[in-house]
């Protein structure tokens, strides 16, 4: 459908109420006229097309996710680091409670060297994105880990109407080259895309020296067995980071406002994947293998703890991820009630050979705070049924069961603080059931109302599930809960009036149980109280 300008302005607002304060923000959102009346499970889901994304000036790749109404993606510690995300009044850190998938591959990283649920989108070429489907809330049976606040499903194109060759030159030595095209090959289409980006940055005493390369090769074809997609992706990046600086250093003239205290901050990251998708009749299946690495150098306190060598540290992560999911859809009747059903299975195995925290000087390791190898395996079953009681009233009942196994092997032994961490090795497991429910009434061809509720969760860092010794102090600590609950409810309304307006209104509430975060620079865990937010959200197109 064509892009349309709004005939009149409608604001989008969200009111967040905490224990001791209230927060109000106003945002205008514009988008493609997609009619989800009769299709959606809640008022808080929608679709974003490539045409919409093409209209957005993107400073960072992570801003793709800001096409989700109300989502904020900020950046710190350099262009190559994952964004920090905010939605519905919650600080989601780097993705702890927002699940993201790209072509049915998970993006969130479990038991990550920097943060739980780490969501780095820099491997994506924006021009390749065909559609982004978003869902806010925990009302959907087919998504599990990290989905407490919501989820986004990003899908790429299979072919192009015409190829693209573009070169971009900007200030501060910004250079980007993109080449992509598709062609008929055999019984299907072959697509390729190559992107290279270099950037010096505006900093006075360092060069950001961003050097990023992305490659995508994709073959799609059909035969008697169904439709297939085979995709190879490669991403490699390195960068320097100016990071945060103290105001007093600028005021004293030690550095200027674009200067740095520690010029060694930055990182290196890579992601390579091979994925296969298949669809036939009611069946849909996907499998993937991902090779991922990260080295991230930071210095938050400069010379506070070590006046001689400084407080610089490295967070490292190296892993293979294997997994897949399959689901089957079918329809039947029970009396006069039509049922649209689906059931599926999902599994994921993170083979983490090295995840660690190290003291460093000029990016050279001088001491180990913690170093581990982790095997983390999960499996899930889910089912969902839509009951069409009348032409206007339907209900959606969903159920999901997730089971996790954690195996942690300490490889640090006695660390730089003289603490023996061997007792932090061990195993743990956990499982939980997540029910989902929605009741939907279609008031007319243009109006639809929703009542939705559900439970979601995110997994905790595997190291916390077996930890018994604090790596910094050597004190005894208790293991954390492996899986953390979330609960959400909302009442919503959707209005679609053809070429004039597409709007949704949601009165929502979201509660996240107490979560334990792995604090990288201290090597300890920190507990936070359960958090609850509620508000009103109006999205207008």
DRENFI-985807 format. One line per 8 residues: number of its first residue (from 1); their letters; for each residue x, y, z of C-alpha. Coordinates in steps of 0.25 Angstrom, whole numbers. Example, Ala and Ser with C-alpha at 12.3 -4.5 7.8 and 13.67 -1.06 7.14 Angstrom:
<nodes>
1	as	49:-18:31 ~ 55:-4:29
</nodes>
This chain:
<nodes>
1	xxxxxxxx	0:0:0 ~ 5:14:-2 ~ 10:23:8 ~ 0:34:13 ~ 1:47:20 ~ -7:49:32 ~ -20:57:30 ~ -19:63:44
9	xxxxxxxx	-10:61:55 ~ -12:51:66 ~ -2:51:78 ~ 4:38:84 ~ 5:39:99 ~ 10:30:110 ~ 8:32:125 ~ 17:24:133
17	xxxxxxxx	14:24:148 ~ 25:19:158 ~ 26:18:173 ~ 29:32:175 ~ 28:39:162 ~ 20:40:149 ~ 26:42:135 ~ 19:47:122
25	xxxxxxxx	24:47:108 ~ 18:51:95 ~ 22:45:81 ~ 16:46:67 ~ 17:33:59 ~ 15:32:44 ~ 14:19:36 ~ 8:10:25
33	xxxxxxxx	-7:8:25 ~ -7:-7:30 ~ -21:-12:34 ~ -19:-21:46 ~ -34:-21:49 ~ -38:-36:50 ~ -24:-41:50 ~ -17:-35:63
41	xxxxxxxx	-16:-42:76 ~ -15:-28:84 ~ -15:-14:81 ~ 0:-13:84 ~ 5:-20:71 ~ 8:-15:57 ~ 16:-15:44 ~ 27:-6:39
49	xxxxxxxx	31:-7:24 ~ 44:-5:17 ~ 37:8:11 ~ 35:14:25 ~ 50:10:29 ~ 55:17:16 ~ 48:30:20 ~ 56:30:33
57	xxxxxxxx	70:36:34 ~ 78:26:41 ~ 90:31:49 ~ 92:17:55 ~ 87:3:50 ~ 81:1:64 ~ 71:12:61 ~ 63:2:52
65	xxxxxxxx	57:-3:65 ~ 52:11:68 ~ 41:9:57 ~ 34:1:69 ~ 25:12:74 ~ 30:17:88 ~ 44:10:87 ~ 57:18:89
73	xxxxxxxx	70:13:85 ~ 82:21:91 ~ 97:19:88 ~ 109:20:97 ~ 123:14:97 ~ 125:15:82 ~ 118:12:69 ~ 120:-3:69
81	xxxxxxxx	114:-6:83 ~ 100:-11:85 ~ 89:0:87 ~ 83:2:101 ~ 67:1:100 ~ 56:8:107 ~ 41:4:105 ~ 28:6:114
89	xxxxxxxx	36:13:125 ~ 46:2:126 ~ 61:2:124 ~ 63:-11:116 ~ 78:-9:117 ~ 84:-16:104 ~ 71:-24:102 ~ 68:-32:115
97	xxxxxxxx	53:-31:113 ~ 51:-29:98 ~ 53:-41:89 ~ 58:-38:75 ~ 59:-48:64 ~ 65:-46:50 ~ 60:-56:39 ~ 56:-65:51
105	xxxxxxxx	70:-65:57 ~ 71:-60:72 ~ 79:-47:73 ~ 78:-46:89 ~ 91:-53:95 ~ 89:-61:108 ~ 100:-61:119 ~ 107:-50:111
113	xxxxxxxx	121:-44:115 ~ 115:-30:115 ~ 100:-31:119 ~ 88:-41:119 ~ 80:-41:106 ~ 91:-33:99 ~ 85:-29:86 ~ 95:-24:75
121	xxxxxxxx	88:-20:62 ~ 100:-15:55 ~ 101:-28:46 ~ 88:-23:39 ~ 88:-16:26 ~ 76:-6:27 ~ 73:-6:12 ~ 71:-22:13
129	xxxxxxxx	60:-21:23 ~ 47:-24:17 ~ 38:-23:29 ~ 38:-22:44 ~ 27:-28:52 ~ 26:-23:67 ~ 18:-28:79 ~ 18:-21:92
137	xxxxxxxx	14:-29:104 ~ 14:-43:108 ~ 2:-48:101 ~ 8:-57:90 ~ 11:-72:91 ~ 22:-73:80 ~ 32:-64:87 ~ 39:-67:101
145	xxxxxxxx	52:-62:106 ~ 54:-47:108 ~ 40:-44:103 ~ 35:-38:116 ~ 33:-24:110 ~ 31:-28:96 ~ 38:-34:83 ~ 42:-30:69
153	xxxxxxxx	43:-40:57 ~ 51:-34:46 ~ 51:-41:32 ~ 59:-38:20 ~ 56:-38:5 ~ 57:-50:-4 ~ 59:-42:-16 ~ 60:-28:-22
161	xxxxxxxx	53:-21:-33 ~ 66:-14:-37 ~ 80:-14:-31 ~ 87:-4:-23 ~ 101:2:-23 ~ 103:14:-14 ~ 114:22:-8 ~ 113:31:4
169	xxxxxxxx	123:41:8 ~ 121:50:20 ~ 128:59:30 ~ 139:54:40 ~ 143:44:29 ~ 131:36:28 ~ 130:26:17 ~ 120:15:13
177	xxxxxxxx	119:7:1 ~ 107:-2:-2 ~ 105:-12:-13 ~ 93:-21:-14 ~ 85:-29:-25 ~ 77:-41:-28 ~ 76:-50:-40 ~ 69:-63:-44
185	xxxxxxxx	77:-75:-41 ~ 72:-89:-44 ~ 58:-91:-38 ~ 59:-78:-30 ~ 66:-65:-27 ~ 80:-62:-22 ~ 82:-49:-14 ~ 95:-43:-10
193	xxxxxxxx	98:-30:-2 ~ 112:-25:3 ~ 113:-13:12 ~ 126:-6:16 ~ 127:6:26 ~ 139:14:31 ~ 138:26:41 ~ 148:34:48
201	xxxxxxxx	138:42:57 ~ 139:56:63 ~ 148:53:75 ~ 160:62:77 ~ 170:52:83 ~ 165:39:77 ~ 160:33:64 ~ 148:25:65
209	xxxxxxxx	154:17:54 ~ 141:9:51 ~ 144:-2:41 ~ 131:-10:38 ~ 128:-20:28 ~ 115:-28:25 ~ 112:-39:15 ~ 99:-46:12
217	xxxxxxxx	97:-57:2 ~ 83:-63:1 ~ 77:-73:-8 ~ 62:-76:-9 ~ 55:-86:-17 ~ 43:-95:-18 ~ 41:-110:-21 ~ 31:-121:-19
225	xxxxxxxx	35:-121:-4 ~ 32:-106:-1 ~ 39:-93:-1 ~ 53:-92:4 ~ 63:-81:8 ~ 78:-83:11 ~ 85:-71:16 ~ 100:-68:19
233	xxxxxxxx	103:-55:27 ~ 116:-49:32 ~ 119:-37:40 ~ 133:-32:45 ~ 135:-19:53 ~ 145:-11:61 ~ 145:2:67 ~ 150:12:77
241	xxxxxxxx	141:19:88 ~ 142:33:94 ~ 133:28:105 ~ 128:37:116 ~ 137:48:122 ~ 136:56:135 ~ 132:71:134 ~ 143:75:144
249	xxxxxxxx	153:70:134 ~ 147:79:123 ~ 146:91:133 ~ 160:90:137 ~ 166:89:123 ~ 171:75:124 ~ 163:71:112 ~ 153:78:103
257	xxxxxxxx	139:74:102 ~ 142:64:91 ~ 154:58:98 ~ 157:45:106 ~ 163:41:119 ~ 166:27:114 ~ 168:26:99 ~ 169:11:99
265	xxxxxxxx	153:9:101 ~ 146:2:89 ~ 144:-12:84 ~ 144:-23:73 ~ 132:-32:69 ~ 128:-42:59 ~ 116:-50:55 ~ 115:-61:45
273	xxxxxxxx	103:-69:42 ~ 97:-80:33 ~ 82:-82:34 ~ 72:-91:26 ~ 57:-88:25 ~ 46:-97:20 ~ 31:-96:18 ~ 20:-105:12
281	xxxxxxxx	6:-105:15 ~ 3:-103:30 ~ 18:-106:33 ~ 29:-95:36 ~ 43:-99:41 ~ 56:-92:43 ~ 70:-96:47 ~ 83:-88:49
289	xxxxxxxx	97:-88:54 ~ 104:-75:59 ~ 118:-72:62 ~ 120:-60:71 ~ 131:-52:77 ~ 133:-39:85 ~ 144:-32:92 ~ 140:-19:99
297	xxxxxxxx	150:-10:106 ~ 144:0:116 ~ 148:9:128 ~ 137:15:136 ~ 145:20:148 ~ 158:23:141 ~ 168:23:153 ~ 159:22:165
305	xxxxxxxx	163:7:169 ~ 177:7:163 ~ 184:20:162 ~ 196:14:156 ~ 191:6:144 ~ 176:11:143 ~ 163:4:144 ~ 162:-1:130
313	xxxxxxxx	155:-15:128 ~ 152:-24:117 ~ 139:-32:115 ~ 141:-44:105 ~ 131:-54:99 ~ 133:-65:89 ~ 122:-75:86 ~ 115:-84:76
321	xxxxxxxx	99:-84:76 ~ 91:-95:70 ~ 76:-96:69 ~ 63:-96:62 ~ 48:-96:63 ~ 37:-102:56 ~ 22:-100:56 ~ 9:-106:49
329	xxxxxxxx	-4:-98:47 ~ -17:-105:45 ~ -32:-101:45 ~ -44:-109:50 ~ -58:-107:56 ~ -64:-111:69 ~ -79:-109:66 ~ -81:-95:60
337	xxxxxxxx	-68:-90:66 ~ -56:-89:56 ~ -43:-91:62 ~ -29:-86:56 ~ -18:-94:63 ~ -3:-95:63 ~ 7:-103:71 ~ 22:-102:71
345	xxxxxxxx	35:-106:77 ~ 47:-98:79 ~ 61:-101:84 ~ 75:-93:86 ~ 89:-97:90 ~ 99:-87:94 ~ 113:-93:94 ~ 121:-82:101
353	xxxxxxxx	136:-86:101 ~ 140:-73:108 ~ 133:-62:115 ~ 141:-54:124 ~ 145:-41:131 ~ 159:-36:132 ~ 167:-24:137 ~ 175:-18:125
361	xxxxxxxx	185:-7:122 ~ 185:-2:108 ~ 176:-14:104 ~ 186:-24:110 ~ 181:-33:121 ~ 188:-32:134 ~ 179:-39:143 ~ 166:-48:143
369	xxxxxxxx	154:-45:151 ~ 146:-56:145 ~ 146:-66:134 ~ 137:-77:130 ~ 132:-87:120 ~ 117:-89:119 ~ 107:-99:113 ~ 93:-94:113
377	xxxxxxxx	82:-102:106 ~ 67:-98:105 ~ 55:-105:99 ~ 41:-100:98 ~ 27:-105:94 ~ 16:-95:91 ~ 2:-96:86 ~ -9:-85:82
385	xxxxxxxx	-23:-86:78 ~ -32:-75:73 ~ -47:-78:75 ~ -57:-71:66 ~ -69:-71:74 ~ -77:-62:65 ~ -73:-53:53 ~ -70:-42:62
393	xxxxxxxx	-64:-49:75 ~ -52:-57:76 ~ -43:-62:88 ~ -28:-66:87 ~ -23:-76:97 ~ -8:-79:97 ~ 1:-87:106 ~ 16:-88:106
401	xxxxxxxx	26:-97:114 ~ 41:-94:115 ~ 52:-102:121 ~ 66:-98:123 ~ 79:-106:127 ~ 92:-98:131 ~ 106:-103:133 ~ 117:-94:137
409	xxxxxxxx	132:-98:138 ~ 141:-88:145 ~ 154:-86:137 ~ 160:-74:146 ~ 163:-82:158 ~ 170:-72:168 ~ 167:-59:162 ~ 174:-45:162
417	xxxxxxxx	168:-42:176 ~ 173:-55:182 ~ 159:-62:182 ~ 158:-76:178 ~ 146:-77:169 ~ 146:-92:167 ~ 133:-93:175 ~ 125:-85:165
425	xxxxxxxx	126:-97:155 ~ 113:-105:155 ~ 100:-108:149 ~ 85:-103:150 ~ 72:-105:143 ~ 58:-98:143 ~ 45:-98:135 ~ 33:-90:135
433	xxxxxxxx	19:-89:129 ~ 14:-76:122 ~ -1:-75:120 ~ -6:-65:110 ~ -20:-60:107 ~ -28:-49:99 ~ -42:-46:96 ~ -45:-38:84
441	xxxxxxxx	-58:-32:79 ~ -60:-26:65 ~ -69:-14:67 ~ -70:-11:52 ~ -61:-13:40 ~ -53:-1:45 ~ -53:-3:60 ~ -48:-14:69
449	xxxxxxxx	-46:-16:84 ~ -36:-24:92 ~ -34:-30:106 ~ -21:-37:107 ~ -13:-43:118 ~ -1:-52:119 ~ 12:-56:126 ~ 26:-55:120
457	xxxxxxxx	40:-57:125 ~ 55:-55:123 ~ 66:-64:127 ~ 77:-60:136 ~ 92:-61:134 ~ 96:-75:136 ~ 108:-71:144 ~ 98:-65:155
465	xxxxxxxx	91:-78:155 ~ 103:-86:161 ~ 111:-75:168 ~ 114:-77:182 ~ 127:-68:183 ~ 127:-53:180 ~ 139:-51:171 ~ 142:-37:177
473	xxxxxxxx	141:-39:192 ~ 142:-54:193 ~ 129:-54:202 ~ 119:-65:201 ~ 107:-62:192 ~ 94:-69:188 ~ 91:-74:174 ~ 80:-66:167
481	xxxxxxxx	67:-71:161 ~ 70:-76:147 ~ 57:-71:141 ~ 50:-57:144 ~ 35:-55:142 ~ 28:-43:136 ~ 13:-41:136 ~ 5:-32:127
489	xxxxxxxx	-9:-27:124 ~ -16:-17:115 ~ -29:-12:110 ~ -28:-7:95 ~ -35:-2:83 ~ -32:-1:69 ~ -38:8:58 ~ -35:6:43
497	xxxxxxxx	-42:16:34 ~ -35:13:20 ~ -27:25:15 ~ -30:34:26 ~ -26:28:39 ~ -20:16:46 ~ -19:17:61 ~ -18:8:73
505	xxxxxxxx	-21:12:88 ~ -15:3:99 ~ -17:4:114 ~ -6:-5:119 ~ 1:-10:132 ~ 14:-18:132 ~ 21:-24:144 ~ 35:-30:144
513	xxxxxxxx	40:-38:156 ~ 53:-36:163 ~ 64:-38:154 ~ 79:-40:157 ~ 89:-34:148 ~ 104:-37:146 ~ 112:-25:149 ~ 124:-25:140
521	xxxxxxxx	134:-16:146 ~ 131:-21:160 ~ 129:-36:157 ~ 118:-37:166 ~ 102:-38:165 ~ 93:-27:169 ~ 78:-29:173 ~ 67:-19:169
529	xxxxxxxx	53:-19:174 ~ 41:-23:166 ~ 37:-12:156 ~ 23:-8:151 ~ 19:2:141 ~ 5:5:135 ~ 1:15:125 ~ -7:19:113
537	xxxxx	-2:18:99 ~ -8:24:86 ~ -2:21:73 ~ -7:29:61 ~ -3:27:46
</nodes>
